[in-house]
Amino acid sequence: MGVLCFARRAFTSGSCLGVYAGKYTGRFLCVTFFSGVSAPAGTRVKKYSQDTRNVPGQFVCYHLPHRTLLKIQGQDTSPFLQGIITNDMELLEEPGLRAMYSHMLNVQGRTLYDIMLYSLKEADAVHGVFLECDSTIKDSILRHLKVYKLRRKVNINPCPELSVWAVLPQQKKTGQEASKPELSSPGKALVWEDDPRTQEMGWRLVLDSQINPWDIIASCQKGD
């Protein structure tokens, strides 16, 4: 059934009954058509799809604007970071492991900030990492790194042109590990790794800010 109503002030559904009806009372004009009934000649009817359901994607991508990245690169990257974090930098050299969760330490050995480290995909990836941290402590971490840099052969640079995303499955059975989605353009992802903290947090994705994850992940929608 199709209903077309034009109201000037108010209208009620009581006037919109029947297989076909056309009525103008000075207050409204109501025209009703049931399925299978054609509009009379000269009547202009605009059609709308009745199926307005939004089909959800298999995965949901959440932009994390409160997270930012620093790029640490150089031949002394690993020994430099090894002395000021709680985890073992050599783990990133193991096959298949490119992401690591850790905390930064001060000179007394107390933890300061929680961070995540990702191996660079570049040719000299063994000599560089992305450091992900909360954007509110980025400047503090930069100052902390520069204090310990001394004569180390490393370069430390912020990466404001990159964006961090969390990708999670839309539905997941309890205790069942979700399959990692494939990327249509893997080269566009600077980081595409399992979240190193727990599998319940899905996957971490780092892209250029001009690229949307749903453009490279099939059946993916943006999360709120």
Order of alpha helices (4+ residues) and beta strands (2+ residues): beta-beta-beta-beta-beta-alpha-beta-beta-beta-alpha-beta-beta-beta-beta-beta
